[in-house]
Amino acid sequence: MDKLEISKKIEDCIIAAAWIKPETKITDTPEIFKIENEVSPFVFLNGVFRTNLEPSQGAELAIQTTLNSFKDKKRCLRWYSFPHSQPSNLDHYLSKLNPTVITELYGLYANVNEIQIPSSNDILVEELCEENVEDYCQASNEGWGQTGEAAAKILADTRRELKSGKMGYRAFLARYQGQPASTGLLRIVGDVGYLLGGSTSPKFQGKGIYKQLVRHRIEVLKNQKIPLSLILARKATSAPICLKLGFKLGCECKSYDFNFT
């Protein structure tokens, strides 16, 4: 698969996997896909996933106007830039607008039947359910560094989504020697299994837990006869692990976080 194809498939996946809640406002046009959540301030619930703006039609002004709309509402957002995004110098535009964080990402792909990962007796993976929702959110919140009111809100939101039966993705909890340690998500988009949302509690990092979460989700895809798996992985953390497991580099991307709260 070439870089352009992987780049476009990754964009399709993150759009399909966008965390849409009842209060989320969605803008979906050929030029832009963005989500806004006035209730939840988290950066993963507010952002721009597609940018397809022609330079001749005032791309720079459109980017600035979009950012200003979040700034005026004192909201954070994450803006993704892919190799096929337009304008072609989107990274230049975004980087000069003082983002809080710039994250380098790898778009990775794999034929699931070519990935073979040994299991571990110390690490067991289970699917999210009513009985383990507190342990799941504990591991997720520790992994993402959420505490206090933010952590409580994530637990409440997860319970609400689980009860609704409309999560749109499958969620998994990994336990290390019985203790809640890590979480990960899986979204099926056509013939692609998109792996996302991985986080591990700092006290359990370095024990091969992320690898086992990848293994479990790959096995799910094999059982469902989904041939292709994609990951948008952080270059500095999860990407090296996935590359060692047999994933291949499809494209390089970036995300830009802006915090206007």
QUIWO-V911995 format. One line per field, one symbol per residue. psi: psi as a letter, one per 40 degrees, with the letter a starting at -180 (. if undefined). burial: 1 if it has 16 or more other ideal C-beta (glycine too) atoms within 10 Angstrom, else 0. A space follows every 50 residues. Layout:
psi: ???
burial: ???
This chain:
psi: hiddddddddddddddehghidehhhhgiddihiihhddheideehihdh hghhdeffddddddddddddddefiiihhihideihidfddddddeffid hhhhihhiiihdeehhhiihdehhhiihiddedddddddddddefhibdd ddddddddddddddefdeihiihhhhfehhdiiiihhhgbfhhhhifhih hdeeieeedddddddddddddddefhdhhihgihdecdddddddeeiihd ihiiihhhhe.
burial: 00000110111111111110000100000001111110011111111111 11100000110110011001100011111111111010010011000010 00101111110100100001001110010001101111111111010000 10011011001100000010111111000111111111100111111111 10010011111111111101100001011111100001101100111011 10111111010
